[in-house]
Amino acid sequence: MIALDVSVGEAVQIGKNADAGVVVKVKHKSGTRVRLAFETNLSPIRILGDGLVPASFTYGITGEPRRVLQDVRQISAA
């Protein structure tokens, strides 16, 4: 996992292009809410209300998928 501090107006690129990645731009912040813009051909894009990262996105030291149980909102607030 990677945690980044990104300011309003900045963006993060993940992958090489829109077919195999995404650019996420921070458009606006108000209090605890952030408006993000996603430039990608990948779909679906969905909000994970519980903040838990799906197991298919995480791998432990053994290389086996594992579920991250820490709330991602707590990580970004730290």
C-alpha positions, 0 to 999 in steps of 0.5 A: 500500500502507498499513502500520499498527501496530495493538495487541491489541484494536484493529481496522481497517475497510476499505471501507464495509460487510460486503458491500464491505469488511472489519473486521480485529480483532487478538484476540491476539498471542503471539511472532511469531503474531497471531490476527486476526478478520475481519468480512465477507461477502467470501470466500474468506479465505485465508492466503498462506504465501509472504507475497506480495501477488497482482498483482490487489491492487497497481498501479504508477505506470502503473496496471498490476497488478504483483506485490509481491515484498517479504515482507509479514512483513518490512514489519510487522516494520520 
